[in-house]
């Protein structure tokens, strides 16, 4: 990959972490990093571009693509299997 792009940041509800989209794995996925710095953790495995945490902080909602229509997905912020919750 010629360049790395980190895009579309959003804060966790508790303000302690930052979610962002990055192509550091070869495709755009959602990553999470503490706002104090540290190692980023990959949150999605099936693509991810725009992400927002639920009000209770238990669920991460995200789209898979940067352009065109994309289904809405969700995954527990603690990890687990993603679920499609709305189809574009």
C-alpha positions in Angstrom: 0.0 0.0 0.0 1.4 3.3 -1.0 -0.1 5.4 1.8 -1.9 5.0 5.1 -5.1 7.0 5.6 -6.7 7.5 9.0 -10.2 9.2 8.7 -13.6 9.9 10.2 -12.8 10.1 13.9 -15.5 9.9 16.6 -15.2 9.8 20.4 -16.4 7.0 22.6 -19.3 8.0 24.9 -17.0 8.1 28.0 -14.5 10.3 26.1 -11.6 8.0 26.8 -11.2 6.5 23.3 -11.3 7.5 19.7 -12.7 5.4 16.9 -11.4 6.0 13.4 -11.3 4.4 10.0 -7.9 3.3 8.6 -6.6 1.3 5.7 -3.6 0.2 7.7 -4.7 -3.4 7.3 -5.0 -3.1 3.6 -8.7 -2.2 3.5 -10.7 0.4 5.5 -11.6 -1.0 9.0 -12.7 0.7 12.2 -10.0 1.0 14.9 -10.1 2.2 18.5 -7.3 4.0 20.4 -7.1 5.5 23.9 -7.1 9.4 23.6 -4.0 9.3 25.8 -2.2 7.3 23.1 -1.1 3.7 22.9 -1.8 0.9 20.5 -4.8 1.0 18.2 -7.1 -2.1 18.2 -8.9 -3.2 15.1 -12.7 -3.4 15.9 -14.1 -4.6 12.5 -13.0 -7.4 10.2 -15.5 -7.0 7.3 -14.8 -3.4 6.4 -15.7 -0.2 8.2 -15.7 3.5 7.5 -18.0 5.6 9.7 -18.5 4.5 13.3 -20.4 5.9 16.3 -20.8 4.3 19.7 -24.3 3.9 21.3 -25.4 6.1 24.1 -24.9 3.3 26.7 -21.4 2.6 25.3 -22.1 -1.1 24.6 -22.5 -1.1 20.9 -20.5 0.3 17.9 -22.6 1.1 14.9 -20.8 1.5 11.6 -21.0 1.6 7.8 -18.7 -0.6 5.7 -17.8 1.7 2.8 -16.8 5.3 2.2 -18.8 5.7 -1.0 -22.2 4.6 -2.3 -24.8 3.0 -0.2 -23.8 0.8 2.7 -25.7 -1.3 5.2 -25.5 -0.4 8.8 -23.7 -2.9 11.1 -23.2 -3.2 14.8 -20.7 -4.9 17.0 -20.3 -5.0 20.8 -17.7 -2.6 22.0 -16.2 -5.5 23.9 -15.8 -7.4 20.7 -17.7 -10.2 19.1 -19.5 -11.0 15.8 -20.9 -8.1 13.7 -24.6 -8.0 12.9 -26.3 -6.3 10.0 -29.0 -4.1 11.4 -30.1 -2.2 8.3 -29.7 -2.9 4.6 -29.1 -0.1 2.2 
